[in-house]
Amino acid sequence: MSRVYKIITRKSKLALVQVNQVVKELQKVDPDFQYEIVEVLSDGCYDRFKGSLKELGGKGAFVRNLETALLEKEADFAVHSMKDVPTDEELPEGLCIPAMLEREDIRDVIVCRSGENFVGLKEGAVVGTSSVRRAAQIHASFPHLKVDGLRGNVDTRLKKLDSGEVDAAVLAKAGLDRLGLSDRISEVFEPDMMLPAVGQGAVGVECRADDQELMELLAQVNHKDTFTCVTAERTMCGGLGGNCSTPIAGYCQVTKGGNLRLIAHVTSLDGTQLVRSRHKMAYDEAVALGEKVANDLLNQGAKEVMCPSAVSA
């Protein structure tokens, strides 16, 4: 009898869509692939939590329960949005991320209520986002707008927008595309306007490192360029000690010549200070590239820009 793989996931619509994307790719390489989906409420069940993401436990709250299930062998693998996987701490011992699907759109977007548009937002209009990275860049580029926290899954955020809690919301284009909600997009931010989060648009698979059979199967659906670029981005962010409460942005891409180019910046929370770095290295030097960009940012004073009180203490 063929093995039935247990896939652990959060219960949100987007998480389930991403699981189905992984399953679809696995069935292309193994038409007999069998699976069972195990849904859980992660520690990051944000809709009901009243505090900030930092108080909740950071982005790791979205993956913690899933990783526990893997370690206790209640499931075989988990599917994550790579931007939710922390970079300021190592994966739990015994776990690894051996595969990522081909990356989708990296960009952020603005969503307004029906009949409204971003250009038409007046001074003092409230833009909702729970991301300090997005908030800092909104402050920097659109100082006439206010920013307020907006929590919950995509559906919850859109309902809060439509009910008037905020005048606009910043979301990831990839998530809206996956949910079939692209028609809600009012404006797309190009990376030179709003640099994306590390790992944005990429879906990764985490499993136990000693599960050789599964590791070999996942290797067949790994998209090498995505894996390589996200590795550079995560190395950079980790080198800065970045987490959900630090406004770090970065994006790596493969150039026409086959090299890697990593662009990153660190912004102060109010958007008034910014340090930027851009470097290019050979394709097989993703880790070295991430380290180089992190060190460049640190040499420009990134720590003080991110956490001025900590530096002056």
SVG drawing of the C-alpha trace seen along z (x, -y; Angstrom):
<svg xmlns="http://www.w3.org/2000/svg" viewBox="-19 -66 50 68">
<polyline fill="none" stroke="black" stroke-width="0.4" points="0.0,0.0 1.3,-3.4 2.2,-5.8 -0.4,-8.4 1.4,-11.7 -0.1,-13.9 0.1,-17.6 -0.3,-20.0 -1.6,-23.5 -3.4,-26.4 -7.1,-26.7 -7.1,-29.9 -8.3,-29.8 -4.9,-31.0 -3.0,-28.3 -5.3,-25.6 -4.8,-27.1 -1.0,-26.9 -1.3,-23.3 -3.2,-22.4 -0.6,-24.1 2.1,-21.8 -0.1,-18.7 -0.7,-19.6 3.1,-19.7 3.7,-16.5 1.1,-14.7 2.8,-15.8 6.0,-13.9 4.1,-11.1 0.5,-10.5 -0.1,-8.1 0.8,-10.6 -1.7,-10.2 -2.3,-12.7 -4.4,-13.7 -4.7,-17.4 -4.6,-18.1 -5.9,-21.6 -4.9,-23.4 -5.3,-26.8 -1.8,-28.1 -0.5,-30.2 -0.9,-33.0 -4.7,-32.8 -4.6,-36.6 -8.2,-37.4 -9.1,-36.8 -5.8,-38.2 -6.0,-41.9 -2.3,-42.6 0.4,-43.2 2.2,-40.6 5.3,-41.2 3.3,-40.5 1.8,-37.4 5.3,-35.9 6.3,-37.3 5.9,-35.6 7.1,-32.3 3.6,-32.1 2.3,-31.2 4.5,-28.1 5.2,-27.0 2.3,-24.6 2.9,-23.1 6.6,-22.4 5.6,-20.8 3.3,-18.4 6.2,-17.5 8.6,-16.8 6.0,-14.7 5.3,-12.8 1.6,-13.8 2.2,-15.0 4.8,-14.5 5.2,-18.0 4.0,-21.6 3.4,-24.2 4.4,-27.8 4.4,-31.3 8.1,-31.8 7.7,-35.4 6.1,-33.9 9.1,-31.7 11.4,-33.6 14.9,-34.5 16.2,-35.5 16.2,-31.9 17.2,-28.5 14.6,-26.0 14.0,-23.5 16.6,-20.7 15.6,-17.9 13.5,-20.0 14.4,-21.5 12.9,-23.3 14.1,-21.2 11.7,-22.7 10.0,-25.9 7.6,-26.2 8.2,-28.7 7.8,-32.1 4.7,-34.2 4.4,-37.9 6.6,-39.6 4.8,-43.0 2.6,-44.7 -0.7,-46.2 -3.2,-48.8 -6.9,-47.7 -9.6,-50.4 -13.3,-50.2 -15.4,-49.7 -15.5,-52.8 -12.5,-54.4 -8.9,-54.5 -5.5,-55.1 -4.8,-58.3 -8.0,-59.7 -7.2,-59.2 -7.2,-62.5 -4.8,-63.8 -5.3,-61.9 -6.9,-58.8 -6.1,-55.7 -4.1,-52.8 -4.3,-49.5 -1.4,-47.1 0.0,-45.0 3.5,-45.1 6.1,-47.5 7.9,-47.2 4.9,-48.4 4.0,-51.0 7.5,-52.5 7.4,-52.7 4.0,-54.2 5.2,-56.9 8.2,-57.5 6.5,-57.7 3.0,-59.0 3.5,-61.1 0.0,-62.7 -1.6,-59.3 -2.0,-57.7 -1.2,-54.1 -3.2,-51.9 -2.9,-48.2 -5.0,-45.7 -5.0,-42.1 -6.5,-38.8 -6.5,-36.7 -7.1,-38.2 -10.9,-37.8 -11.0,-39.4 -8.9,-42.4 -11.1,-43.0 -14.2,-42.9 -12.7,-45.4 -11.8,-47.6 -15.3,-47.4 -16.9,-48.2 -15.0,-51.4 -12.4,-50.6 -9.7,-51.8 -9.7,-53.7 -7.3,-51.3 -5.3,-48.2 -1.9,-47.0 -1.7,-43.3 0.6,-40.9 -0.4,-40.6 0.5,-36.9 -2.1,-36.1 -4.9,-37.9 -4.0,-36.2 -4.0,-32.8 -7.5,-33.5 -8.9,-34.7 -9.3,-38.3 -7.1,-40.1 -10.1,-42.3 -9.9,-43.9 -6.5,-45.5 -6.6,-49.3 -2.9,-49.9 0.2,-47.7 3.4,-49.0 6.5,-48.3 9.6,-47.3 11.1,-50.8 8.1,-52.2 7.6,-49.5 10.3,-46.9 8.7,-43.5 9.3,-41.3 12.0,-38.7 10.5,-35.5 7.3,-37.2 5.5,-35.3 7.3,-32.0 5.7,-28.9 8.0,-26.5 7.7,-22.9 9.1,-21.9 9.6,-18.3 11.8,-16.1 15.3,-15.9 15.5,-12.2 12.5,-11.4 14.6,-10.4 11.7,-9.2 9.9,-12.5 13.0,-14.5 13.7,-12.8 10.1,-13.4 10.2,-17.1 13.5,-17.6 11.6,-16.9 9.2,-19.9 11.8,-22.3 12.2,-25.4 15.9,-26.1 15.9,-29.8 13.3,-30.5 15.1,-28.5 18.4,-30.2 17.0,-33.7 15.0,-33.2 18.1,-31.8 20.0,-35.0 17.2,-37.1 16.8,-35.1 20.6,-35.1 20.6,-38.9 17.6,-39.3 19.1,-36.9 22.4,-38.7 20.6,-41.9 18.8,-40.1 15.5,-40.9 12.1,-39.8 8.5,-41.0 9.2,-44.1 12.0,-45.4 11.3,-47.2 13.6,-45.2 12.8,-44.7 14.7,-42.8 14.4,-41.0 16.9,-38.8 16.6,-37.9 18.5,-36.0 20.0,-38.4 20.0,-37.9 23.6,-36.9 22.8,-34.1 24.1,-35.9 22.2,-36.9 21.3,-40.5 20.1,-41.3 18.5,-44.7 17.6,-45.5 17.0,-48.4 16.2,-49.1 13.8,-51.9 13.2,-53.7 9.7,-53.1 8.6,-56.6 10.0,-56.4 12.4,-59.3 15.6,-57.3 16.7,-54.6 19.8,-52.7 20.0,-50.8 22.3,-48.1 22.5,-46.4 25.1,-43.8 25.6,-41.1 27.4,-37.8 27.6,-34.4 24.6,-32.1 26.2,-29.6 27.0,-32.3 23.6,-33.0 24.7,-32.8 27.8,-34.9 25.6,-37.5 23.2,-37.7 26.0,-38.1 27.6,-40.8 24.4,-42.9 23.7,-42.5 27.3,-43.7 27.0,-46.6 23.7,-47.7 25.2,-47.3 28.2,-49.4 25.8,-52.1 24.2,-52.2 21.2,-49.8 21.1,-48.8 20.6,-52.4 18.0,-53.0 16.0,-49.9 16.4,-50.3 17.8,-53.7 16.9,-53.3 18.8,-50.0 21.9,-51.5 21.9,-54.6 21.2,-52.6"/>
</svg>
